[in-house]
Amino acid sequence: MTASPARYEIRVEGVLGEDLSAWLDRLRAACDRSGAGIPRVVPDQPALHELLGRVRDLGLCLISVQRAR
């Protein structure tokens, strides 16, 4: 089975500054009262896990991971 790219939104608590955004591959984060939403197209599950590992390594509080339809 070949995985195709999928769009995800990862929500973390708080606001991401430019330094954190750069560490997450220059992702653009949309911030609101409930935290920061990081939209991202990932090519496969290993890439998603790598991104989540970066969120963990930064010590960010993960709120949710949602696959866009």
N, C-alpha and C positions, 0 to 999 in steps of 0.2 A: 504494500500500500504506500503510495507516494503522497506525502503531505503537501498541501498547497498553502501559499501565504494566507494569513488571516489577520484581521485587524482586531486589536485588543485595546481596552482602556484600563490602565492600572491606576487605582486611586490610592493615594497616600495621605496621611495626616499632615497638616501644615502647609507651608508655602515653600516651593523650591526656588532658591536663589540661582543666579547665573552660574555660580561655581558648581552646584549640584547638577544643574541641567547639562553643563558641559561634560561632567563625569558620566552622565547617562547618555552619551553620544549626541549631545546637542538637541535633546528632545525639547519640544515646546510643551510646557505644562499650563493648563488652564486652571486657575485657582478660584475657589469660591469658599463660602463658609464651611463647607464640609470637607475641604482639603484640596489637594492638587490632583487633577486628572491628567494622566500621561497617555496620549493616544499613540499607538505604535502598530505598524504592520510588521509582523514577524514571519520569517520564511517557514519555520517549523517549530515543533515542540522544544527541541534543544535550545533554540534561540530564545524562546519564551522563558525557559528555566534560567538561562544566562542572564537575561534582563532582571528577573526576579532575584537572582543572586546579587546583582548590583544594588538593588533596592535594599536587600538585607545587609550587605556590606556597608552601606551608608548609614545604617541604623534607623532607617525610616520606618514608621509604623504603617504597615500595609492594611488598607481598609477593604479593597476588593479588586478582583481581576474579572473583567467581563469581556467576552468575545462579541464583537459587533456582528450583526447579521446583515 
